[in-house]
Amino acid sequence: MAEGSLRRLWRCDGAMAQMLRARRKEPGARRLLEEGFVGRWPLSFLAAPESLGKSMGRLLRKPPYPSKLCRPKFYLPYLTAKPVWASNDEYSDILTSRWEEIREECRAVMAQAASADVNTKGLTSTGSWQKVPLWSHGQAHEENLARCPATAETLSKLPLCRALGMAYFSQLAPGTAVRPHFGPTNARLRYHLGLDVPEGNVMLAVADGYYRWVEGKTLVFNDAYIHAVHHHEAEPRAVLVVDIYHPELDQAERELLEDLERVHRAYFPATYERILPH
């Protein structure tokens, strides 16, 4: 990282820490500061000096991850941890209600605007993984949304994760393998809406299980768990990826996380014009 970018990152981190300290007594900050972690560091250090002793003990014990299969960088231990979630919820119903229209829009916009970014390139061990971004951490990709009115209207009905969350079309070429990796946080659930799914050996691995997409159905998982993709068939696989807040994250916590995201955006505005970390 260039020296100027590093200084900007330090200033950004300082501004976010200052915001958390100033708002530490607000309802949205209490659980997050008392129990949350960034890496191995307890967020309760930001409430020091009143919580310094407790914070030191939590630092020595390290984050209480549910297993070695779930190790996100930004971790909230009070949220229910399970790798795969039911796909018969209200948000799945919204996504599947117009799935054929969404598929047609995906096919058209992938032909016009698909690209690979540093994340897809770094995580792809073989083959090709391309995306069309629709939302990145609360930032709308207006040109792509305008090309996909049915998709845009569908997304507008969902509680999108606007802090550390994404919505995008994802397409894998035949023969593509995506390396095992952890998502950045357990504060979201990731919905995959199957659009073009070849029969056969096209699998999503999550934690210690393997799952298949189905066209017109959702596959819902917590991508804080290690996950990977294996595509060994002859046709492309396409899905709509949508991140939604973990259902146990309350509204005040969601709003605080979005405020922190806005601080980050103020220091790195150009980053939000492209796809952000997976």
Accessible surface in RSA format (square Angstrom, percent):
REM  Atomic radii and reference values for relative SASA: ProtOr
REM  Chains: A
REM  Algorithm: Lee & Richards
REM  Probe-radius: 1.40
REM  Slices: 20
REM RES _ NUM      All-atoms   Total-Side   Main-Chain    Non-polar    All polar
REM                ABS   REL    ABS   REL    ABS   REL    ABS   REL    ABS   REL
RES MET A   1   161.09  83.4  74.45  49.3  86.64 206.3  89.95  76.5  71.15  94.3
RES ALA A   2    70.80  65.1  51.29  79.2  19.51  44.4  62.82  88.5   7.98  21.1
RES GLU A   3   125.09  71.8 114.10  86.3  10.98  26.2  42.98  83.1  82.11  67.0
RES GLY A   4    32.61  40.2   0.00   N/A  32.61  40.2  23.67  65.0   8.94  20.0
RES SER A   5    32.81  27.7  31.09  41.5   1.72   4.0   8.13  17.3  24.68  34.6
RES LEU A   6    62.19  34.6  62.19  44.5   0.00   0.0  62.19  43.7   0.00   0.0
RES ARG A   7   112.76  47.3 112.08  57.1   0.68   1.6  43.54  59.5  69.22  42.0
RES ARG A   8    82.28  34.5  82.28  41.9   0.00   0.0  18.02  24.6  64.26  38.9
RES LEU A   9    52.74  29.4  52.74  37.7   0.00   0.0  52.74  37.0   0.00   0.0
RES TRP A  10   154.40  62.0 144.62  70.0   9.78  23.0 126.16  67.3  28.24  45.8
RES ARG A  11   130.87  54.9 119.63  61.0  11.24  26.8  67.52  92.3  63.36  38.4
RES CYS A  12     0.03   0.0   0.03   0.0   0.00   0.0   0.00   0.0   0.03   0.0
RES ASP A  13    69.22  48.5  64.01  63.7   5.21  12.3  27.28  64.2  41.94  41.8
RES GLY A  14    37.73  46.5   0.00   N/A  37.73  46.5  34.01  93.3   3.72   8.3
RES ALA A  15    26.94  24.8  18.22  28.1   8.72  19.8  20.98  29.5   5.96  15.8
RES MET A  16    42.11  21.8  42.11  27.9   0.00   0.0  31.96  27.2  10.15  13.4
RES ALA A  17    19.28  17.7  17.35  26.8   1.93   4.4  18.38  25.9   0.90   2.4
RES GLN A  18   118.15  66.1 117.71  86.0   0.43   1.0  26.69  56.8  91.46  69.4
RES MET A  19    44.46  23.0  37.38  24.7   7.07  16.8  44.03  37.4   0.43   0.6
RES LEU A  20     9.51   5.3   9.51   6.8   0.00   0.0   9.51   6.7   0.00   0.0
RES ARG A  21    98.11  41.2  98.06  50.0   0.04   0.1  29.90  40.9  68.21  41.3
RES ALA A  22    85.41  78.5  43.35  66.9  42.06  95.7  54.42  76.6  30.99  82.1
RES ARG A  23    56.16  23.6  55.16  28.1   1.00   2.4  23.49  32.1  32.67  19.8
RES ARG A  24    79.20  33.3  71.03  36.2   8.18  19.5   9.01  12.3  70.19  42.5
RES LYS A  25   146.19  71.3 138.28  84.8   7.91  18.8 101.98  91.8  44.21  47.1
RES GLU A  26    71.93  41.3  69.88  52.9   2.05   4.9  31.38  60.7  40.54  33.1
RES PRO A  27    92.77  67.6  83.27  75.9   9.50  34.5  84.82  70.0   7.95  49.4
RES GLY A  28     4.38   5.4   0.00   N/A   4.38   5.4   3.05   8.4   1.33   3.0
RES ALA A  29     0.06   0.1   0.00   0.0   0.06   0.1   0.00   0.0   0.06   0.2
RES ARG A  30   124.89  52.4 122.60  62.5   2.29   5.5  39.39  53.8  85.51  51.8
RES ARG A  31    80.63  33.9  80.63  41.1   0.00   0.0  44.58  60.9  36.05  21.8
RES LEU A  32     1.13   0.6   1.13   0.8   0.00   0.0   1.13   0.8   0.00   0.0
RES LEU A  33     5.42   3.0   5.12   3.7   0.30   0.7   5.42   3.8   0.00   0.0
RES GLU A  34    89.86  51.6  86.59  65.5   3.27   7.8  25.91  50.1  63.95  52.2
RES GLU A  35    60.97  35.0  60.85  46.0   0.12   0.3  21.02  40.7  39.95  32.6
RES GLY A  36     0.00   0.0   0.00   N/A   0.00   0.0   0.00   0.0   0.00   0.0
RES PHE A  37     3.03   1.5   3.03   1.9   0.00   0.0   3.03   1.8   0.00   0.0
RES VAL A  38    58.07  38.2  55.90  50.6   2.17   5.2  55.90  48.6   2.17   5.9
RES GLY A  39    25.44  31.4   0.00   N/A  25.44  31.4  25.42  69.8   0.02   0.0
RES ARG A  40   109.99  46.2 105.14  53.6   4.85  11.5  48.29  66.0  61.71  37.4
RES TRP A  41   145.34  58.3 144.83  70.1   0.51   1.2 122.42  65.3  22.92  37.2
RES PRO A  42     3.13   2.3   0.00   0.0   3.13  11.4   0.00   0.0   3.13  19.5
RES LEU A  43    16.74   9.3  15.35  11.0   1.38   3.5  16.74  11.8   0.00   0.0
RES SER A  44     3.68   3.1   3.61   4.8   0.07   0.2   3.68   7.8   0.00   0.0
RES PHE A  45    47.58  23.8  37.92  23.5   9.66  25.1  37.92  23.0   9.66  27.6
RES LEU A  46    36.28  20.2  34.86  24.9   1.41   3.6  35.98  25.3   0.30   0.8
RES ALA A  47    13.34  12.3  13.01  20.1   0.32   0.7  13.34  18.8   0.00   0.0
RES ALA A  48    38.11  35.0  21.89  33.8  16.23  36.9  22.14  31.2  15.98  42.3
RES PRO A  49   112.15  81.7  99.58  90.8  12.57  45.7 100.02  82.6  12.13  75.4
RES GLU A  50   107.08  61.5  64.09  48.5  42.99 102.4  61.78 119.5  45.30  37.0
RES SER A  51    22.68  19.2  18.37  24.5   4.31   9.9  22.68  48.3   0.00   0.0
RES LEU A  52    85.47  47.6  85.36  61.1   0.10   0.3  85.36  60.0   0.10   0.3
RES GLY A  53    60.02  74.0   0.00   N/A  60.02  74.0  41.30 113.3  18.72  41.9
RES LYS A  54   124.48  60.7 106.66  65.4  17.82  42.4  78.79  70.9  45.68  48.7
RES SER A  55     0.00   0.0   0.00   0.0   0.00   0.0   0.00   0.0   0.00   0.0
RES MET A  56    85.32  44.2  85.32  56.5   0.00   0.0  72.01  61.2  13.31  17.6
RES GLY A  57    21.44  26.4   0.00   N/A  21.44  26.4  20.36  55.9   1.08   2.4
RES ARG A  58    21.90   9.2  20.74  10.6   1.16   2.8   7.42  10.1  14.48   8.8
RES LEU A  59    20.21  11.3  20.21  14.5   0.00   0.0  20.21  14.2   0.00   0.0
RES LEU A  60   131.83  73.4 110.40  79.0  21.43  53.9 111.20  78.1  20.62  55.5
RES ARG A  61   170.33  71.5 141.67  72.2  28.66  68.2  75.85 103.7  94.49  57.3
RES LYS A  62   118.67  57.9 113.97  69.9   4.71  11.2  56.79  51.1  61.89  65.9
RES PRO A  63    18.37  13.4   6.83   6.2  11.54  42.0   6.83   5.6  11.54  71.7
RES PRO A  64    78.66  57.3  57.89  52.8  20.77  75.5  69.83  57.7   8.83  54.9
RES TYR A  65    40.82  19.1  18.92  10.8  21.90  57.0   9.89   7.4  30.93  38.1
RES PRO A  66    62.64  45.7  22.04  20.1  40.60 147.6  33.33  27.5  29.30 182.1
RES SER A  67    46.65  39.4  32.78  43.7  13.87  32.0  45.30  96.5   1.35   1.9
RES LYS A  68   167.43  81.7 152.28  93.4  15.15  36.1  96.63  87.0  70.80  75.4
RES LEU A  69    52.39  29.2  52.34  37.4   0.05   0.1  52.39  36.8   0.00   0.0
RES CYS A  70     1.21   0.9   1.21   1.3   0.00   0.0   0.00   0.0   1.21   1.3
RES ARG A  71   123.63  51.9 110.59  56.4  13.04  31.1  20.58  28.1 103.06  62.5
RES PRO A  72     0.58   0.4   0.00   0.0   0.58   2.1   0.39   0.3   0.19   1.2
RES LYS A  73   139.97  68.3 131.13  80.5   8.83  21.0  79.04  71.1  60.93  64.9
RES PHE A  74    23.35  11.7  23.35  14.5   0.00   0.0  23.35  14.2   0.00   0.0
RES TYR A  75     7.45   3.5   7.45   4.2   0.00   0.0   0.78   0.6   6.67   8.2
RES LEU A  76     0.00   0.0   0.00   0.0   0.00   0.0   0.00   0.0   0.00   0.0
RES PRO A  77    33.25  24.2  12.29  11.2  20.97  76.2  12.37  10.2  20.89 129.8
RES TYR A  78    41.85  19.5  12.74   7.3  29.11  75.7  22.95  17.2  18.90  23.3
RES LEU A  79     5.70   3.2   0.05   0.0   5.66  14.2   0.17   0.1   5.53  14.9
RES THR A  80    61.23  43.6  50.98  51.7  10.25  24.4  39.84  53.5  21.40  32.3
RES ALA A  81    41.10  37.8  13.65  21.1  27.45  62.4  14.57  20.5  26.53  70.3
RES LYS A  82    85.61  41.8  84.85  52.1   0.77   1.8  37.57  33.8  48.04  51.2
RES PRO A  83    38.44  28.0  38.44  35.0   0.00   0.0  38.44  31.7   0.00   0.0
RES VAL A  84    43.07  28.3  27.91  25.3  15.16  36.5  27.91  24.3  15.16  41.1
RES TRP A  85    38.27  15.4  30.36  14.7   7.92  18.6  33.09  17.6   5.19   8.4
RES ALA A  86    69.41  63.8  47.90  73.9  21.51  48.9  59.58  83.9   9.83  26.0
RES SER A  87    54.43  46.0  36.99  49.4  17.44  40.2   3.16   6.7  51.27  71.8
RES ASN A  88   126.06  86.9 102.19  98.8  23.87  57.5  39.61  95.3  86.45  83.6
RES ASP A  89    41.60  29.1  32.43  32.3   9.17  21.7  38.68  91.0   2.92   2.9
RES GLU A  90   113.14  65.0 104.77  79.3   8.37  19.9  36.22  70.1  76.92  62.8
RES TYR A  91    57.17  26.7  57.17  32.5   0.00   0.0  26.76  20.1  30.41  37.5
RES SER A  92     2.73   2.3   2.58   3.4   0.15   0.3   2.73   5.8   0.00   0.0
RES ASP A  93    87.31  61.2  82.01  81.6   5.30  12.5  26.77  63.0  60.54  60.4
RES ILE A  94    42.73  24.3  38.75  28.9   3.98   9.6  42.35  30.5   0.38   1.0
RES LEU A  95     0.25   0.1   0.25   0.2   0.00   0.0   0.25   0.2   0.00   0.0
RES THR A  96    34.88  24.8  28.23  28.6   6.65  15.8  14.14  19.0  20.74  31.3
RES SER A  97    84.00  71.0  42.92  57.3  41.08  94.6  45.00  95.8  39.00  54.6
RES ARG A  98    62.04  26.0  57.90  29.5   4.14   9.9  27.33  37.4  34.71  21.0
RES TRP A  99    52.33  21.0  51.81  25.1   0.53   1.2  32.44  17.3  19.89  32.3
RES GLU A 100   104.13  59.8 102.40  77.5   1.74   4.1  25.05  48.4  79.09  64.6
RES GLU A 101    83.99  48.2  77.93  59.0   6.06  14.4  43.10  83.4  40.89  33.4
RES ILE A 102     0.00   0.0   0.00   0.0   0.00   0.0   0.00   0.0   0.00   0.0
RES ARG A 103    40.24  16.9  40.24  20.5   0.00   0.0   0.10   0.1  40.15  24.3
RES GLU A 104    94.90  54.5  89.73  67.9   5.17  12.3  47.71  92.3  47.19  38.5
RES GLU A 105    25.54  14.7  22.31  16.9   3.23   7.7  18.03  34.9   7.51   6.1
RES CYS A 106     0.94   0.7   0.94   1.0   0.00   0.0   0.13   0.3   0.81   0.9
RES ARG A 107   110.68  46.5  97.03  49.5  13.66  32.5  47.17  64.5  63.51  38.5
RES ALA A 108    55.57  51.1  45.15  69.7  10.42  23.7  54.70  77.0   0.88   2.3
RES VAL A 109     1.28   0.8   1.01   0.9   0.27   0.7   1.26   1.1   0.03   0.1
RES MET A 110    14.17   7.3   6.08   4.0   8.09  19.3   6.42   5.5   7.74  10.3
RES ALA A 111    93.02  85.5  47.77  73.7  45.25 102.9  60.23  84.8  32.79  86.9
RES GLN A 112   119.06  66.6  80.80  59.1  38.27  91.1  31.56  67.2  87.51  66.4
RES ALA A 113    29.04  26.7  10.34  16.0  18.71  42.6  19.37  27.3   9.67  25.6
RES ALA A 114    30.70  28.2   6.33   9.8  24.37  55.4   6.33   8.9  24.37  64.6
RES SER A 115    52.17  44.1  48.87  65.2   3.31   7.6  36.30  77.3  15.87  22.2
RES ALA A 116    38.47  35.4  18.17  28.0  20.30  46.2  18.18  25.6  20.29  53.7
RES ASP A 117    21.98  15.4  15.40  15.3   6.57  15.5  21.83  51.4   0.14   0.1
RES VAL A 118   121.06  79.7 108.43  98.2  12.62  30.4 112.03  97.3   9.03  24.5
RES ASN A 119    29.08  20.1  24.48  23.7   4.60  11.1   4.76  11.5  24.32  23.5
RES THR A 120     1.05   0.7   0.53   0.5   0.52   1.2   0.97   1.3   0.08   0.1
RES LYS A 121   141.92  69.2 121.28  74.4  20.63  49.1  72.77  65.5  69.15  73.7
RES GLY A 122    48.32  59.6   0.00   N/A  48.32  59.6  34.88  95.7  13.44  30.1
RES LEU A 123    34.69  19.3  34.69  24.8   0.00   0.0  34.69  24.4   0.00   0.0
RES THR A 124    21.27  15.1   9.39   9.5  11.88  28.3   9.01  12.1  12.26  18.5
RES SER A 125    54.36  45.9  28.38  37.9  25.98  59.9  19.91  42.4  34.45  48.3
RES THR A 126    77.55  55.2  69.58  70.5   7.97  19.0  72.27  97.1   5.28   8.0
RES GLY A 127    53.35  65.8   0.00   N/A  53.35  65.8  18.83  51.7  34.52  77.3
RES SER A 128    50.82  42.9  45.65  60.9   5.17  11.9  32.12  68.4  18.70  26.2
RES TRP A 129    16.53   6.6  12.25   5.9   4.28  10.0  12.03   6.4   4.50   7.3
RES GLN A 130    62.35  34.9  62.35  45.6   0.00   0.0   3.86   8.2  58.48  44.4
RES LYS A 131     0.19   0.1   0.19   0.1   0.00   0.0   0.19   0.2   0.00   0.0
RES VAL A 132     0.00   0.0   0.00   0.0   0.00   0.0   0.00   0.0   0.00   0.0
RES PRO A 133    14.55  10.6  14.55  13.3   0.00   0.0  14.55  12.0   0.00   0.0
RES LEU A 134     0.00   0.0   0.00   0.0   0.00   0.0   0.00   0.0   0.00   0.0
RES TRP A 135    51.89  20.8  51.89  25.1   0.00   0.0  48.18  25.7   3.72   6.0
RES SER A 136     0.00   0.0   0.00   0.0   0.00   0.0   0.00   0.0   0.00   0.0
RES HIS A 137     9.22   5.0   9.16   6.4   0.06   0.2   6.04   6.2   3.19   3.7
RES GLY A 138    22.30  27.5   0.00   N/A  22.30  27.5   3.60   9.9  18.69  41.9
RES GLN A 139    47.81  26.7  46.59  34.0   1.22   2.9   2.40   5.1  45.41  34.4
RES ALA A 140    18.13  16.7   8.52  13.2   9.61  21.9   8.52  12.0   9.61  25.5
RES HIS A 141    21.38  11.7  15.28  10.6   6.11  15.6   9.44   9.7  11.95  13.9
RES GLU A 142   122.96  70.6 116.53  88.2   6.42  15.3  59.36 114.8  63.59  51.9
RES GLU A 143   120.93  69.4 109.95  83.2  10.98  26.1  48.62  94.1  72.30  59.0
RES ASN A 144    16.82  11.6  16.66  16.1   0.15   0.4   0.14   0.3  16.67  16.1
RES LEU A 145    16.79   9.4  15.16  10.8   1.63   4.1  15.41  10.8   1.38   3.7
RES ALA A 146    82.16  75.5  48.93  75.5  33.24  75.6  61.45  86.5  20.71  54.9
RES ARG A 147    93.36  39.2  66.60  34.0  26.75  63.7  31.01  42.4  62.35  37.8
RES CYS A 148     0.00   0.0   0.00   0.0   0.00   0.0   0.00   0.0   0.00   0.0
RES PRO A 149    87.06  63.5  79.03  72.0   8.03  29.2  83.50  68.9   3.56  22.1
RES ALA A 150     5.80   5.3   4.22   6.5   1.58   3.6   5.09   7.2   0.71   1.9
RES THR A 151     0.00   0.0   0.00   0.0   0.00   0.0   0.00   0.0   0.00   0.0
RES ALA A 152    28.50  26.2  22.47  34.7   6.04  13.7  23.25  32.7   5.25  13.9
RES GLU A 153    85.06  48.8  79.01  59.8   6.05  14.4  28.86  55.8  56.20  45.9
RES THR A 154     2.27   1.6   1.29   1.3   0.99   2.3   1.34   1.8   0.94   1.4
RES LEU A 155     0.81   0.5   0.79   0.6   0.02   0.1   0.81   0.6   0.00   0.0
RES SER A 156    85.76  72.5  48.09  64.2  37.66  86.8  45.56  97.0  40.20  56.3
RES LYS A 157   117.86  57.5  90.69  55.6  27.17  64.7  59.56  53.6  58.30  62.1
RES LEU A 158     9.52   5.3   0.00   0.0   9.52  23.9   1.67   1.2   7.85  21.1
RES PRO A 159    39.92  29.1  26.06  23.8  13.86  50.4  39.26  32.4   0.65   4.1
RES LEU A 160     8.88   4.9   5.78   4.1   3.10   7.8   5.78   4.1   3.10   8.4
RES CYS A 161     4.37   3.3   0.27   0.3   4.11   9.7   0.00   0.0   4.37   4.7
RES ARG A 162    78.07  32.8  75.98  38.7   2.09   5.0  25.35  34.7  52.71  31.9
RES ALA A 163     8.24   7.6   4.50   6.9   3.74   8.5   4.50   6.3   3.74   9.9
RES LEU A 164    54.38  30.3  54.37  38.9   0.01   0.0  54.38  38.2   0.00   0.0
RES GLY A 165     0.90   1.1   0.00   N/A   0.90   1.1   0.03   0.1   0.88   2.0
RES MET A 166     3.51   1.8   0.04   0.0   3.47   8.3   2.07   1.8   1.44   1.9
RES ALA A 167     0.33   0.3   0.30   0.5   0.04   0.1   0.30   0.4   0.04   0.1
RES TYR A 168     1.71   0.8   1.71   1.0   0.00   0.0   0.02   0.0   1.69   2.1
RES PHE A 169     0.00   0.0   0.00   0.0   0.00   0.0   0.00   0.0   0.00   0.0
RES SER A 170     3.31   2.8   3.23   4.3   0.08   0.2   0.21   0.4   3.10   4.3
RES GLN A 171    53.50  29.9  51.49  37.6   2.00   4.8   1.17   2.5  52.33  39.7
RES LEU A 172     1.84   1.0   1.84   1.3   0.00   0.0   1.84   1.3   0.00   0.0
RES ALA A 173    33.02  30.4  30.05  46.4   2.97   6.8  31.59  44.5   1.43   3.8
RES PRO A 174    55.92  40.8  39.65  36.1  16.27  59.1  39.92  33.0  16.00  99.4
RES GLY A 175    39.72  49.0   0.00   N/A  39.72  49.0  27.84  76.4  11.88  26.6
RES THR A 176     0.59   0.4   0.00   0.0   0.59   1.4   0.10   0.1   0.49   0.7
RES ALA A 177    20.21  18.6  20.21  31.2   0.00   0.0  20.21  28.5   0.00   0.0
RES VAL A 178     4.26   2.8   2.50   2.3   1.76   4.3   2.61   2.3   1.65   4.5
RES ARG A 179   106.75  44.8 103.80  52.9   2.95   7.0  41.80  57.1  64.94  39.4
RES PRO A 180    88.87  64.8  70.12  63.9  18.75  68.2  70.12  57.9  18.75 116.5
RES HIS A 181    21.81  11.9  16.65  11.6   5.16  13.2  21.81  22.5   0.00   0.0
RES PHE A 182    74.94  37.5  52.62  32.6  22.32  58.1  52.62  31.9  22.32  63.9
RES GLY A 183     2.47   3.0   0.00   N/A   2.47   3.0   0.74   2.0   1.73   3.9
RES PRO A 184    33.90  24.7  27.01  24.6   6.89  25.0  33.25  27.5   0.65   4.0
RES THR A 185     0.42   0.3   0.42   0.4   0.00   0.0   0.42   0.6   0.00   0.0
RES ASN A 186     4.76   3.3   4.76   4.6   0.00   0.0   2.96   7.1   1.80   1.7
RES ALA A 187     3.61   3.3   3.61   5.6   0.00   0.0   3.61   5.1   0.00   0.0
RES ARG A 188     0.16   0.1   0.16   0.1   0.00   0.0   0.00   0.0   0.16   0.1
RES LEU A 189     7.17   4.0   7.17   5.1   0.00   0.0   7.17   5.0   0.00   0.0
RES ARG A 190     1.88   0.8   1.88   1.0   0.00   0.0   0.61   0.8   1.28   0.8
RES TYR A 191     7.12   3.3   6.97   4.0   0.15   0.4   0.00   0.0   7.12   8.8
RES HIS A 192    13.36   7.3  13.17   9.2   0.19   0.5   9.96  10.3   3.40   4.0
RES LEU A 193     0.21   0.1   0.09   0.1   0.13   0.3   0.09   0.1   0.13   0.3
RES GLY A 194     0.25   0.3   0.00   N/A   0.25   0.3   0.03   0.1   0.21   0.5
RES LEU A 195     0.23   0.1   0.23   0.2   0.00   0.0   0.23   0.2   0.00   0.0
RES ASP A 196    30.37  21.3  30.18  30.0   0.19   0.5  15.21  35.8  15.16  15.1
RES VAL A 197    15.31  10.1   1.86   1.7  13.45  32.4   2.74   2.4  12.57  34.1
RES PRO A 198    19.18  14.0   6.69   6.1  12.49  45.4  18.39  15.2   0.79   4.9
RES GLU A 199   147.32  84.6 135.97 102.9  11.35  27.0  65.85 127.4  81.47  66.5
RES GLY A 200    40.15  49.5   0.00   N/A  40.15  49.5  33.23  91.2   6.91  15.5
RES ASN A 201    70.64  48.7  66.64  64.4   3.99   9.6  21.53  51.8  49.10  47.5
RES VAL A 202     0.00   0.0   0.00   0.0   0.00   0.0   0.00   0.0   0.00   0.0
RES MET A 203    53.57  27.7  53.57  35.5   0.00   0.0  52.61  44.7   0.97   1.3
RES LEU A 204     1.15   0.6   1.15   0.8   0.00   0.0   1.15   0.8   0.00   0.0
RES ALA A 205    13.20  12.1  13.04  20.1   0.16   0.4  13.20  18.6   0.00   0.0
RES VAL A 206     0.78   0.5   0.39   0.4   0.39   0.9   0.39   0.3   0.39   1.1
RES ALA A 207    19.22  17.7   2.96   4.6  16.25  37.0   2.96   4.2  16.25  43.1
RES ASP A 208   129.52  90.7  95.33  94.9  34.19  80.8  38.08  89.6  91.44  91.2
RES GLY A 209    16.85  20.8   0.00   N/A  16.85  20.8  16.03  44.0   0.82   1.8
RES TYR A 210   147.10  68.7 119.80  68.2  27.29  71.0  78.15  58.7  68.95  85.0
RES TYR A 211    68.23  31.9  63.39  36.1   4.84  12.6  44.76  33.6  23.48  28.9
RES ARG A 212    78.81  33.1  59.90  30.5  18.91  45.0  39.11  53.5  39.70  24.1
RES TRP A 213     2.80   1.1   0.99   0.5   1.82   4.3   2.31   1.2   0.49   0.8
RES VAL A 214    86.27  56.8  80.15  72.6   6.12  14.7  83.23  72.3   3.04   8.2
RES GLU A 215    67.20  38.6  52.64  39.8  14.56  34.7  15.60  30.2  51.60  42.1
RES GLY A 216     6.67   8.2   0.00   N/A   6.67   8.2   2.12   5.8   4.55  10.2
RES LYS A 217   128.19  62.5 126.08  77.4   2.11   5.0  68.76  61.9  59.42  63.3
RES THR A 218    12.69   9.0   0.25   0.3  12.44  29.7   0.83   1.1  11.86  17.9
RES LEU A 219    21.97  12.2  21.58  15.4   0.39   1.0  21.74  15.3   0.24   0.6
RES VAL A 220     1.07   0.7   0.65   0.6   0.42   1.0   0.65   0.6   0.42   1.1
RES PHE A 221     1.26   0.6   1.26   0.8   0.00   0.0   1.26   0.8   0.00   0.0
RES ASN A 222     1.47   1.0   1.47   1.4   0.00   0.0   0.00   0.0   1.47   1.4
RES ASP A 223     0.00   0.0   0.00   0.0   0.00   0.0   0.00   0.0   0.00   0.0
RES ALA A 224     0.00   0.0   0.00   0.0   0.00   0.0   0.00   0.0   0.00   0.0
RES TYR A 225    12.84   6.0  12.84   7.3   0.00   0.0   7.00   5.3   5.83   7.2
RES ILE A 226    46.39  26.4  45.87  34.2   0.53   1.3  45.87  33.0   0.53   1.4
RES HIS A 227     8.58   4.7   6.07   4.2   2.51   6.4   8.34   8.6   0.24   0.3
RES ALA A 228     4.22   3.9   4.19   6.5   0.03   0.1   4.22   5.9   0.00   0.0
RES VAL A 229    12.59   8.3  12.59  11.4   0.00   0.0  12.59  10.9   0.00   0.0
RES HIS A 230    57.90  31.6  57.88  40.2   0.03   0.1  42.08  43.4  15.82  18.4
RES HIS A 231     0.15   0.1   0.00   0.0   0.15   0.4   0.00   0.0   0.15   0.2
RES HIS A 232   113.02  61.8  84.82  59.0  28.20  72.1  57.19  58.9  55.83  65.0
RES GLU A 233    53.38  30.6  45.81  34.7   7.57  18.0   5.14   9.9  48.24  39.4
RES ALA A 234    84.49  77.7  61.36  94.7  23.13  52.6  66.95  94.3  17.54  46.5
RES GLU A 235   108.51  62.3 108.48  82.1   0.02   0.1  42.43  82.1  66.07  53.9
RES PRO A 236    53.68  39.1  51.06  46.5   2.62   9.5  51.06  42.2   2.62  16.3
RES ARG A 237     4.73   2.0   4.73   2.4   0.00   0.0   0.00   0.0   4.73   2.9
RES ALA A 238     1.56   1.4   1.56   2.4   0.00   0.0   1.56   2.2   0.00   0.0
RES VAL A 239     0.12   0.1   0.12   0.1   0.00   0.0   0.12   0.1   0.00   0.0
RES LEU A 240     0.18   0.1   0.00   0.0   0.18   0.4   0.00   0.0   0.18   0.5
RES VAL A 241     2.21   1.5   2.21   2.0   0.00   0.0   2.21   1.9   0.00   0.0
RES VAL A 242     0.16   0.1   0.16   0.1   0.00   0.0   0.16   0.1   0.00   0.0
RES ASP A 243     0.55   0.4   0.00   0.0   0.55   1.3   0.00   0.0   0.55   0.5
RES ILE A 244     3.45   2.0   3.45   2.6   0.00   0.0   3.45   2.5   0.00   0.0
RES TYR A 245     8.86   4.1   5.86   3.3   3.00   7.8   5.86   4.4   3.00   3.7
RES HIS A 246     0.17   0.1   0.17   0.1   0.00   0.0   0.17   0.2   0.00   0.0
RES PRO A 247    80.77  58.9  53.02  48.3  27.74 100.8  57.32  47.3  23.45 145.7
RES GLU A 248    71.22  40.9  57.52  43.5  13.70  32.6  37.92  73.3  33.30  27.2
RES LEU A 249     1.45   0.8   0.00   0.0   1.45   3.7   0.02   0.0   1.43   3.9
RES ASP A 250    66.62  46.7  57.82  57.6   8.80  20.8  41.09  96.7  25.53  25.5
RES GLN A 251   109.31  61.1 102.84  75.2   6.47  15.4  53.71 114.3  55.60  42.2
RES ALA A 252    38.09  35.0  29.66  45.8   8.42  19.2  32.32  45.5   5.76  15.3
RES GLU A 253     0.57   0.3   0.57   0.4   0.00   0.0   0.00   0.0   0.57   0.5
RES ARG A 254    38.68  16.2  38.68  19.7   0.00   0.0   4.33   5.9  34.36  20.8
RES GLU A 255    85.76  49.2  85.36  64.6   0.41   1.0  27.12  52.5  58.64  47.9
RES LEU A 256     2.26   1.3   2.19   1.6   0.07   0.2   2.19   1.5   0.07   0.2
RES LEU A 257    13.39   7.5  11.45   8.2   1.95   4.9  11.45   8.0   1.94   5.2
RES GLU A 258    33.88  19.4  32.97  24.9   0.90   2.1   3.52   6.8  30.35  24.8
RES ASP A 259    30.96  21.7  29.48  29.3   1.48   3.5   6.40  15.1  24.56  24.5
RES LEU A 260    20.66  11.5  20.40  14.6   0.26   0.6  20.63  14.5   0.03   0.1
RES GLU A 261    16.24   9.3  11.65   8.8   4.59  10.9   5.61  10.8  10.64   8.7
RES ARG A 262   124.43  52.2 118.24  60.3   6.20  14.8  53.21  72.7  71.23  43.2
RES VAL A 263    24.72  16.3  20.81  18.8   3.91   9.4  24.53  21.3   0.19   0.5
RES HIS A 264    49.69  27.2  49.69  34.5   0.00   0.0  31.09  32.0  18.60  21.6
RES ARG A 265    55.55  23.3  55.05  28.1   0.51   1.2  27.64  37.8  27.92  16.9
RES ALA A 266    78.37  72.1  43.31  66.8  35.06  79.8  55.07  77.5  23.30  61.7
RES TYR A 267    61.94  28.9  56.55  32.2   5.39  14.0  30.50  22.9  31.44  38.8
RES PHE A 268    27.90  14.0  24.41  15.1   3.49   9.1  27.90  16.9   0.00   0.0
RES PRO A 269    82.44  60.1  77.77  70.9   4.67  17.0  78.36  64.7   4.08  25.4
RES ALA A 270    69.38  63.8  62.08  95.8   7.30  16.6  67.07  94.5   2.31   6.1
RES THR A 271    30.31  21.6  30.15  30.6   0.15   0.4  18.24  24.5  12.07  18.2
RES TYR A 272     1.94   0.9   1.70   1.0   0.25   0.6   1.44   1.1   0.50   0.6
RES GLU A 273   125.09  71.8 103.06  78.0  22.03  52.5  46.27  89.5  78.82  64.4
RES ARG A 274   143.61  60.3 139.44  71.1   4.17   9.9  60.32  82.4  83.29  50.5
RES ILE A 275    12.46   7.1   5.05   3.8   7.41  17.9   5.05   3.6   7.41  20.1
RES LEU A 276     5.05   2.8   4.17   3.0   0.88   2.2   5.05   3.5   0.00   0.0
RES PRO A 277    79.23  57.7  78.94  72.0   0.29   1.1  78.94  65.2   0.29   1.8
RES HIS A 278    19.92  10.9  14.82  10.3   5.10  13.0  15.42  15.9   4.50   5.2
END  Absolute sums over single chains surface
CHAIN  1 A    12774.9      10506.4       2268.5       7337.7       5437.2
END  Absolute sums over all chains
TOTAL         12774.9      10506.4       2268.5       7337.7       5437.2
